[in-house]
């Protein structure tokens, strides 16, 4: 747990391994199990994605 803003945490992480998928969610790319419609799944948890990220993931062949 941290009191740091998510933006600050994001700056500390390797951008090739972590992705900000929504204003409230930062995920490890290797943990993404599926991407469908407006959400992705990690360990059976549905996480909402922003429109821009969804287009980036699906458009770049990032769909799993």
N, C-alpha and C positions, 0 to 999 in steps of 0.2 A: 504494500500500500504506500502511496506517496501523495504529498500535497502539491506536487509539481503539476503544472498544466500539461495536458496530453501533447501539445505542440513541443514542449521542452523535452519530454520523454522521447518523442519521435526523433529529435535531433541527436540524441545519444545513441540511437540504434542504427544498425547497418541497413541502409535503404534497399539493399539487394535481398535482404532476408525478412524484412518487416514492411507492412503496407498499411497506410491509413485508409480504411475502407468506408468510413463514415465519420462524422464529426465526433462521435463518442467511442469509436472502436479502432484499435490498432492491432493487427494480427500478424502472426508468423506465417509467411507464405507457404512454408513446407507443411503446415498443419491444415490447410484448406482441403477439405474432402470433396466438395462439390459447389458449383455456382449455378443457381437457378433463379430466374426472374430477378427479383430485387433483394436477394439474400444469398449468403454463402453458408456453408455448414462446416463446423469444426466440432468434433466429438459429439455429434448429434445435437448441437446447439445451433439454432438459426441466428445469424447475425445480419442485420440490414446492411445494404451497400448503397453508396450514393450513385446517382446516375453516371457521373463522370468516371468513377472507378469501375463500375460494371462494364461500361463501353470499352475502357482500357483493357480490362481483363479478358473479356470475350473477344474483342477486336484483335488482340495481340496473340490469340491462340492460348490464352491462359486458362481456359475452361478445362476442368478436370472431369 
